[in-house]
Amino acid sequence: MDKKLRSLTIEEYARAQTEALLERLAWQVSHTAKRCDPESIHDLRVEVRHLTNCLRVFKQFFAKSERKEIRYQLQALRKLAGEVRNRDIALEVLASVLGAQDEDLTTQLAKERKQAEGELVKALHRWTRRNLFRKWRGKLEL
């Protein structure tokens, strides 16, 4: 085991992990806002889940009200990304099962994905403009 890790208390470790996950999420939000492809949407959902789980596992080290507020905001982001991801998966399944046979359904799903993508990108830009990640660092005392 790394010597530095052995010298950390559980709380120090929890805070270091939370800060690292917060940085990764901030990067992924920026990346997804630019690309918004199926892979970046999936990666965004994974990063949201990781940070949410971290806050839940190490909840004793963070103020309840701050932790809950952040988890609520993460849940909203995960839902927006999920709407896009659901369309991506449906389009993949449709292509593999039906091929190009059902053009109307494919067109409808692509249209729904574009609309969900627009809502997600708007939210990601809003998060960036509001400096949410910096605010969260302060609220979590990182």
C-alpha positions as CSV (number, residue, x, y, z in Angstrom):
1,M,0.0,0.0,0.0
2,D,1.2,3.5,-0.8
3,K,2.9,5.2,2.2
4,K,0.9,8.4,1.7
5,L,-2.5,6.5,1.7
6,R,-1.6,4.7,5.0
7,S,-1.0,8.1,6.7
8,L,-4.5,9.4,5.8
9,T,-7.4,9.2,8.2
10,I,-10.6,7.9,6.8
11,E,-12.0,11.4,6.7
12,E,-9.0,12.7,4.8
13,Y,-9.3,9.8,2.4
14,A,-13.0,10.5,1.9
15,R,-12.4,14.1,1.2
16,A,-9.6,13.3,-1.3
17,Q,-11.7,10.8,-3.1
18,T,-14.7,13.2,-3.2
19,E,-12.5,16.0,-4.6
20,A,-11.0,13.7,-7.2
21,L,-14.5,12.6,-8.3
22,L,-15.7,16.1,-8.4
23,E,-12.8,17.1,-10.7
24,R,-13.5,14.2,-13.0
25,L,-17.2,15.1,-13.1
26,A,-16.4,18.7,-13.9
27,W,-14.2,17.6,-16.8
28,Q,-16.8,15.1,-18.0
29,V,-19.5,17.8,-18.0
30,S,-17.4,20.1,-20.2
31,H,-16.5,17.2,-22.5
32,T,-20.1,16.0,-22.8
33,A,-21.4,19.6,-23.5
34,K,-19.0,19.7,-26.5
35,R,-19.4,16.3,-27.9
36,C,-22.7,14.8,-26.7
37,D,-22.1,11.5,-28.4
38,P,-23.3,8.2,-26.9
39,E,-20.0,7.4,-25.2
40,S,-19.7,10.8,-23.5
41,I,-23.3,10.6,-22.3
42,H,-22.6,7.2,-20.8
43,D,-19.4,8.4,-19.2
44,L,-21.2,11.4,-17.7
45,R,-23.8,9.1,-16.1
46,V,-21.0,6.9,-14.7
47,E,-19.2,9.9,-13.2
48,V,-22.5,11.2,-11.6
49,R,-23.1,7.7,-10.2
50,H,-19.6,7.5,-8.7
51,L,-19.8,10.9,-7.0
52,T,-23.3,10.1,-5.7
53,N,-22.1,6.9,-4.3
54,C,-19.1,8.6,-2.7
55,L,-21.3,11.1,-1.0
56,R,-23.5,8.3,0.3
57,V,-20.7,6.1,1.5
58,F,-18.8,8.9,3.3
59,K,-21.9,10.8,4.4
60,Q,-20.7,11.1,8.0
61,F,-18.0,13.5,6.8
62,F,-20.3,16.0,5.1
63,A,-23.1,18.2,6.3
64,K,-26.4,16.6,5.7
65,S,-28.1,19.6,4.1
66,E,-25.2,20.3,1.7
67,R,-24.8,16.6,0.8
68,K,-28.5,16.2,0.1
69,E,-28.6,19.4,-2.0
70,I,-25.7,18.1,-4.2
71,R,-27.2,14.7,-4.5
72,Y,-30.5,16.2,-5.6
73,Q,-28.7,18.2,-8.3
74,L,-26.8,15.2,-9.4
75,Q,-30.0,13.2,-9.7
76,A,-31.5,15.9,-11.9
77,L,-28.4,15.7,-14.2
78,R,-28.5,11.9,-14.3
79,K,-32.2,12.0,-15.3
80,L,-31.5,14.4,-18.2
81,A,-28.5,12.3,-19.4
82,G,-30.7,9.2,-19.0
83,E,-33.2,10.6,-21.4
84,V,-30.6,10.9,-24.1
85,R,-29.0,7.6,-23.2
86,N,-32.3,5.8,-23.4
87,R,-32.7,7.0,-27.0
88,D,-29.2,6.0,-27.9
89,I,-29.8,2.4,-26.6
90,A,-33.2,2.3,-28.4
91,L,-31.6,3.4,-31.7
92,E,-28.9,0.8,-31.3
93,V,-31.4,-2.0,-30.6
94,L,-33.7,-0.9,-33.4
95,A,-30.8,-0.9,-35.8
96,S,-29.6,-4.4,-34.8
97,V,-33.0,-5.9,-34.8
98,L,-34.8,-4.2,-37.6
99,G,-32.0,-2.7,-39.6
100,A,-33.4,0.2,-41.6
101,Q,-36.9,-1.4,-41.9
102,D,-38.7,1.0,-39.6
103,E,-37.6,4.4,-40.8
104,D,-40.5,6.2,-39.1
105,L,-39.6,4.9,-35.7
106,T,-35.9,5.6,-36.2
107,T,-36.7,9.2,-37.3
108,Q,-38.9,9.7,-34.2
109,L,-36.3,8.3,-31.8
110,A,-33.6,10.5,-33.4
111,K,-35.8,13.5,-33.1
112,E,-36.5,12.7,-29.4
113,R,-32.8,12.2,-28.8
114,K,-32.0,15.6,-30.3
115,Q,-34.5,17.3,-28.1
116,A,-33.3,15.5,-25.0
117,E,-29.7,16.3,-26.0
118,G,-30.6,20.0,-26.3
119,E,-32.1,20.0,-22.8
120,L,-29.0,18.3,-21.4
121,V,-26.5,20.6,-23.1
122,K,-28.4,23.6,-21.8
123,A,-28.3,22.2,-18.3
124,L,-24.5,21.5,-18.6
125,H,-23.8,25.0,-19.8
126,R,-25.9,26.4,-16.9
127,W,-23.9,24.3,-14.4
128,T,-20.7,25.6,-15.9
129,R,-21.9,29.2,-15.8
130,R,-23.0,29.0,-12.2
131,N,-19.7,27.5,-11.1
132,L,-21.5,24.7,-9.4
133,F,-18.4,22.6,-8.9
134,R,-16.5,25.4,-7.2
135,K,-19.5,26.0,-5.0
136,W,-19.7,22.3,-4.1
137,R,-16.1,22.3,-3.1
138,G,-16.8,25.1,-0.7
139,K,-20.0,23.4,0.6
140,L,-18.2,20.1,1.1
141,E,-15.2,21.9,2.6
142,L,-12.8,20.3,0.2
